[in-house]
Amino acid sequence: MSKDDDETEDPKTKEKHEDKKDGNEPSKRRNWLPIVIAGVVIVVGIVALIIYSLATAGEVTTDDAYTDGRAVSIASNVSGYCTGLYVSDNSYVHAGDLLLVIDKRENMAALAQAQANLALAQSQLASAQADYQEIQVRAPAQLAQAQAQLVQAQAQLFQTRRNYERESEVDQRATSGTDLDQAREQLRAAEASVKQAQAQVASAALVPQQLEDARQSIAQRQAQLAQAQASLTAAQAKLSYNEIRAPQNGWITERNVELGTYVQEGQQVFYIVSPQVWVTANFKETQIARMRPGQRVRMTVDAYPDLVLFGHIDSIQFGSGARFTAFPAENATGNFVKIVRRVPVKIVLDSAKDGNILGLPLGISVEPTVDVQ
């Protein structure tokens, strides 16, 4: 077809050809656009993944972590009815506060008896000490008196013997049998008096033994006094057990006693949860290689999504949790399947986003992230 033919071509046919030509180019552009977008998204994702990997390369985290603290079990040392209850569920108490009173009447009677026994022991000791002081004076005097009586008896014996000898030597015509018999009887009586005086001297001469007996009596009374004092102390302590007081600050938890309840000796009545809270995180054994005490930790709490806690590693337990179970695994027998153990790590809280870390319940889930760089 000649140029003139092109120029004389129908305008409608020419417009149709131009529209067809123009429509091919946008179609081709629309086919490449999704591919370009997908490529850009992939590149951005890879870059973000690389950045995230580099940013978290020095962090270790776990979801096996919980708040922990001291929960002191409060139990009764005596049995009896609860006559006073001064706490309610989840109330806050201070160290020394009166929490519970158990019927005191029986232990008050025991205390009164112990006090009476102590007074009796003190009186008996005082009496033994007075006896010792008396013996110290009386025993030597009795010995001296016995010795004097012995000398007197010996002198009397000497005199009666002389009289008897004179009566015996006198001519029978100058004396009578009656006088001789009397002299003989007097001699025998004098000899008996001397023997009696000698026995009294021998008895009174045991002054050291008498003093030792008195000292032993004092020692016995002192032991009885010490025993009575110990019994009084025990009675006072047992009476004090009727009043249960808070050993530390904290919240009353798991209260299972009411006014009028009969409490058995050794029965647990409630717990006191201390305000000091930390986190126990059970990391896998493959995660603790680079952990050290003092490393910073960032934590989130499941119960409070907006709460962010900060702390540091306090210590790492020297043993996995499985090692301290009631029945630890015995890997030396039977078939063995390797299981990744978890090691408890204690994390101390330093601060919180809201400035208050008190009042966190024990045992709620926490997700710590440790910076091990």
Secondary structure as the mmCIF struct_conf table of DSSP 4:
data_model
#
loop_
_struct_conf.conf_type_id
_struct_conf.id
_struct_conf.beg_label_comp_id
_struct_conf.beg_label_asym_id
_struct_conf.beg_label_seq_id
_struct_conf.end_label_comp_id
_struct_conf.end_label_asym_id
_struct_conf.end_label_seq_id
HELX_RH_AL_P HELX_RH_AL_P1 LYS A 3 GLU A 7
TURN_TY1_P TURN_TY1_P1 THR A 8 THR A 8
BEND BEND1 GLU A 9 GLU A 9
HELX_RH_AL_P HELX_RH_AL_P2 PRO A 11 ALA A 55
TURN_TY1_P TURN_TY1_P2 THR A 56 GLY A 58
STRN STRN1 GLU A 59 THR A 61
BEND BEND2 ASP A 63 ASP A 63
STRN STRN2 ALA A 65 ALA A 75
BEND BEND3 ASN A 77 VAL A 78
STRN STRN3 GLY A 80 LEU A 85
TURN_TY1_P TURN_TY1_P3 ASP A 89 ASN A 90
STRN STRN4 TYR A 92 VAL A 93
TURN_TY1_P TURN_TY1_P4 ALA A 95 GLY A 96
STRN STRN5 LEU A 98 ILE A 102
HELX_RH_AL_P HELX_RH_AL_P3 ARG A 105 GLU A 169
BEND BEND4 VAL A 170 VAL A 170
TURN_TY1_P TURN_TY1_P5 GLN A 172 ALA A 174
BEND BEND5 THR A 175 THR A 175
HELX_RH_AL_P HELX_RH_AL_P4 GLY A 177 ALA A 204
TURN_TY1_P TURN_TY1_P6 ALA A 205 ALA A 205
HELX_RH_AL_P HELX_RH_AL_P5 VAL A 207 SER A 240
TURN_TY1_P TURN_TY1_P7 TYR A 241 ASN A 242
STRN STRN6 GLU A 243 ARG A 245
BEND BEND6 PRO A 247 ASN A 249
STRN STRN7 GLY A 250 THR A 253
BEND BEND7 GLU A 254 GLU A 254
TURN_TY1_P TURN_TY1_P8 LEU A 259 GLY A 260
HELX_LH_PP_P HELX_LH_PP_P1 THR A 261 THR A 261
STRN STRN8 TYR A 262 VAL A 263
HELX_LH_PP_P HELX_LH_PP_P2 GLN A 264 GLN A 264
TURN_TY1_P TURN_TY1_P9 GLU A 265 GLY A 266
STRN STRN9 GLN A 268 LYS A 284
TURN_TY1_P TURN_TY1_P10 GLU A 285 GLN A 287
TURN_TY1_P TURN_TY1_P11 ALA A 289 ARG A 290
TURN_TY1_P TURN_TY1_P12 PRO A 293 GLY A 294
STRN STRN10 ARG A 296 VAL A 301
TURN_TY1_P TURN_TY1_P13 ASP A 302 ALA A 303
STRN STRN11 TYR A 304 ILE A 316
BEND BEND8 PHE A 318 GLY A 319
HELX_RH_3T_P HELX_RH_3T_P1 GLY A 321 PHE A 324
BEND BEND9 THR A 325 PHE A 327
TURN_TY1_P TURN_TY1_P14 ASN A 331 ALA A 332
BEND BEND10 THR A 333 GLY A 334
STRN STRN12 ARG A 342 ALA A 352
TURN_TY1_P TURN_TY1_P15 LYS A 353 ASP A 354
BEND BEND11 GLY A 355 GLY A 355
TURN_TY1_P TURN_TY1_P16 LEU A 358 GLY A 359
HELX_LH_PP_P HELX_LH_PP_P3 LEU A 360 PRO A 361
TURN_TY1_P TURN_TY1_P17 LEU A 362 GLY A 363
STRN STRN13 SER A 365 SER A 365
STRN STRN14 VAL A 366 ASP A 371
#
